[in-house]
Amino acid sequence: MPSFTVFKGTKDGNPKKSTTTRPDELQGDQVYMRITASGLCGTDLHYKTADMALGHEGVGVVEQVGPDVKDLKKGDRVGWGYEHDCCGRCQECLKGNECYCPSRAMYGYADLDQGSFGTHAVWREAFLFKLPDGLSDEHAAPLQCGGATVWNALRAYNAQPTETVGVMGVGGLGHLAIQFAAKMGCRVVVLSGSDSKKDEALRLGAHEFHATKGATELKTETKLNRLLVTTSAMPNWDLVLPLLAPGAVIHPLAIDEGDLQIPYMPLLLGGIAIRGSVVAPRHLHNEMLQFAALHRIAPVVETFPMSEEGIREAMGKLEKGGCTSGRC
């Protein structure tokens, strides 16, 4: 187990094949696995020019385990996502919110020598998730970040089956949010720029669909109790805020380095809340995988070879808006 292949970002944004070397002997609860699939997330595009191994929606098969591994064994299928480690002692960790641990190890900030774009990886058992039999590797991979992100917005903040949930955008996050919310029993209202995604949104479980481009007013059958914003561009709040019920919660989920600007008075008068959210803590991540398997929730995937050319093609397609989520 001395070395394995990874694909790293470069200054010109074209991923290059590289080699990572790790100690021959696994320590503690470390697990060595062969990577079988990786999702491609919009966040990966932010790091394509960084000198680091790319990919954070990984699935693999266990090949070797360290001396302190308790549950996993050779041959098990596992997944991993954005977070790789935490301190285990702070208040957030003790409350089960380790994704907010001040010492958390996250993609792009720690373990820069390995990712899910590669042949193998070494991660702690504590941050690996055994995959249910009902999920294929290709379908499980995008759930490790995209699925966990939308599931956390719904479950960590107490979404109820009596709610009307708005989903803005039918991309990598949005098409999973539609399925999760619908299977939870919520009424799902999709907002998208044009009618091009209408049939897909309804097929995935949406009850209503509204195109926003060029609209001066929108009306939904019921007010939205929760709005998941999965687009990178912020919505026209003057168009969207009238759709929200009093006390509604807005979850901005896509990565955007700009400022969040929103009209002040409608927020105040409607008692509207804006709630930040990242990926799910481990207990909710496991729950998400079980829920997806039970209800046959799966991402729409397009597959690419795990090579410099394949990863470059997948990233290029994602940048152009033509790839929902893929296996590289």
Secondary structure as UniProt FT lines:
FT   STRAND          3..8
FT   TURN            11..12
FT   STRAND          16..21
FT   TURN            28..29
FT   STRAND          30..39
FT   HELIX           42..46
FT   TURN            47..49
FT   STRAND          57..65
FT   TURN            67..68
FT   TURN            74..75
FT   STRAND          77..80
FT   STRAND          83..85
FT   HELIX           91..94
FT   TURN            95..96
FT   HELIX           98..100
FT   TURN            102..103
FT   STRAND          105..106
FT   TURN            107..109
FT   TURN            112..113
FT   STRAND          120..124
FT   HELIX           125..127
FT   STRAND          129..130
FT   TURN            133..134
FT   HELIX           137..142
FT   HELIX           143..147
FT   HELIX           148..155
FT   TURN            156..158
FT   TURN            161..162
FT   STRAND          164..168
FT   TURN            172..173
FT   HELIX           174..183
FT   TURN            184..185
FT   STRAND          187..192
FT   HELIX           195..197
FT   HELIX           198..204
FT   STRAND          208..211
FT   TURN            213..214
FT   STRAND          224..229
FT   HELIX           237..240
FT   HELIX           241..243
FT   STRAND          244..252
FT   HELIX           264..269
FT   TURN            270..271
FT   STRAND          273..274
FT   HELIX           282..295
FT   STRAND          302..303
FT   HELIX           308..319
FT   TURN            320..321
FT   STRAND          326..327
//
